[in-house]
Amino acid sequence: MSTAIDDTTLFPDLVWPRQVRGQLLKWIGNKQRFASEIISYFPSRFDTYIEPFLGSGAVLGTLAPRRAMAGDAFAPLYEIWSTLRRDPERVIAWYAERHALIRAMGKGAAYLQIRASYNERANGGDLLFLSRACYGGVVRFRKSDGYMSTPCGVHDPIPVAKFAARTLEWHQRVAYTEFFHCDYRELMARAQAGDVVYCDPPYVDSQTILYGAQEFRLDELFDAIAMCKRRGVFVALSIDGTKKSGKNVVAIEPPPELFRRETLVNCGRSMLRRFQMDGRTLEDEVIADRLLLTA
């Protein structure tokens, strides 16, 4: 049964704004500000929405589909999303317990304690708070041992009450989503004719210290997209485009005829470059993503 992209059909008892009021996780490469633009390129009617590189879930949360599958190979991230769907109060408690440490010991000391806890045993509760408190949402890891090394951000993490309200909204927006802890290829293999798959993988030009970028191979993703296309699945792919206000073009050539259309989505200034340049304003670092579409 097909589902139209229409807010009034997603939750009949609620009228959702197209844009989510705020992001649940702060995450580098977050598509929150232009998720609606990406969605505008989807078919007007489809069956199941599938997001195999979940990350911050910005497009999933904005679309709020009535039938969806979403997954990630990163276990702590999966823990956050699966718990959000079944027990949002627990997610709120995770954040509240860690936020309370700021009052008890100061932001910097609290952050270091929570980061040490995460590095001792990776878990969703610590990662949730760290994503909201670290510098610019740049969740980076050492390749050798997975150690999370991002310093504390200059901002104050949002108050617990505000986070709680945001959590409950996101809980309702993902109410019809089934979450999976799996490789993207496993989830994409489930896609059938009439489904929509949106891929937002690690970018080729990103530093390998960023979450998910260490082992990713773009040619393998292209193979998975080709198999989906042969089954009648619509696939949209966000990937490197231009940097330095259009002066640099990341040269990525997908297989011929894999994609039928292409557009550029303006992403604003690069938070990763700002992090690398020690927080200085980077007027020349405006970037744009390529959005590739199979139909």
Secondary structure, 3 states (H helix, E strand, C coil): CCEECCHHHHCCCCCCCCCCCCCCCCCCCCCHHHHHHHHCCCCCEECCEEECCCCCCHHHHHHCCCCEEEEECCHHHHHHHHHHHHCHHHHHHHHHHHHHHHHHHCHHHHHHHHHHHHHHCCCHHHHHHHHHHEHHHCCEECCCCCCECCCECCCCCCCHHHHHHHHHHHHHHCCCEEEEECCHHHHHCCCCCCCEEEECCCCCCCCCCECCCCCCCHHHHHHHHHHHHHCCCEEEEEEEEEECCCCEECCCCCCCCCCCEEEEEEEEECHHHHHHCCCCCCCCCEEEEEEEECC
